Amino acid sequence: MPQVCRLLGYLIFFWSNENNEPIHVHVCKGKPSADATKIWIEDVPRLEHNKSQIPAKDLNRIMQWLAANKNFVVDKWNEHFK
């Protein structure tokens, strides 16, 4: 479970066995789980699901951070999976 960063008390991370999917991150507080919120990293980050039930205010800030730091996230993904 490679960590991308911590933001607002949330862990933003990749699952190591998901390299066959498009670039995405999972977000949760506390221990990472299979039900962590999933966000696709596309031209503009897109929420797949919010199973972690992150409040809208925090989720919006996380999405803004991901949009502003897309290259950083993509580089981390490529570094880990390639």
Legacy VTK file of the C-alpha trace (Angstrom):
# vtk DataFile Version 3.0
C-alpha trace
ASCII
DATASET POLYDATA
POINTS 82 float
0.000 0.000 0.000
2.116 2.893 -1.267
1.250 6.189 0.369
0.872 9.240 -1.850
0.394 11.723 1.000
-1.660 12.709 4.037
-4.087 15.580 3.687
-6.579 16.926 6.245
-5.994 13.807 8.343
-6.775 11.492 5.402
-4.413 8.974 3.890
-4.200 9.058 0.087
-2.772 5.803 -1.229
-2.641 3.123 -3.943
-3.431 -0.576 -3.567
-0.439 -2.493 -4.913
-2.525 -5.035 -6.836
-4.471 -2.549 -8.981
-1.963 -1.686 -11.673
-4.273 -3.181 -14.324
-6.748 -0.319 -13.727
-6.438 3.308 -14.838
-4.588 5.619 -12.454
-6.561 6.206 -9.255
-6.153 6.731 -5.535
-7.965 5.569 -2.434
-8.663 7.892 0.497
-9.560 7.113 4.104
-8.943 8.040 7.722
-7.294 5.455 9.904
-6.379 2.025 8.628
-6.656 1.520 4.848
-9.449 -0.807 3.800
-11.048 -2.168 0.652
-13.958 0.224 1.236
-11.801 3.349 1.028
-13.110 6.144 -1.174
-11.858 5.762 -4.772
-10.967 8.646 -7.082
-9.903 8.269 -10.715
-7.050 10.553 -11.795
-8.149 11.750 -15.231
-7.989 15.170 -16.877
-10.069 16.210 -13.881
-10.237 13.841 -10.867
-13.513 11.907 -10.805
-15.087 10.293 -7.781
-15.791 6.583 -8.315
-17.356 6.089 -4.878
-17.257 7.553 -1.390
-17.508 4.402 0.715
-15.351 6.062 3.397
-18.136 8.638 3.747
-15.798 11.595 3.597
-17.770 14.793 4.277
-18.388 16.904 1.150
-16.252 19.822 2.399
-13.207 17.580 2.925
-13.840 15.616 -0.261
-13.963 18.832 -2.304
-10.634 19.962 -0.841
-9.076 16.562 -1.563
-10.371 16.649 -5.145
-8.937 20.161 -5.576
-5.575 19.000 -4.236
-5.583 16.025 -6.610
-6.383 18.293 -9.565
-3.575 20.705 -8.637
-1.096 17.860 -8.044
-2.091 15.485 -10.832
1.458 15.211 -12.209
2.819 14.349 -8.764
0.217 11.578 -8.335
0.819 10.198 -11.832
4.587 10.196 -11.235
4.091 8.301 -7.944
1.847 5.764 -9.720
4.371 5.232 -12.519
7.232 4.984 -10.044
5.409 2.269 -8.104
3.817 0.252 -10.918
6.247 0.554 -13.818
LINES 1 83
82 0 1 2 3 4 5 6 7 8 9 10 11 12 13 14 15 16 17 18 19 20 21 22 23 24 25 26 27 28 29 30 31 32 33 34 35 36 37 38 39 40 41 42 43 44 45 46 47 48 49 50 51 52 53 54 55 56 57 58 59 60 61 62 63 64 65 66 67 68 69 70 71 72 73 74 75 76 77 78 79 80 81
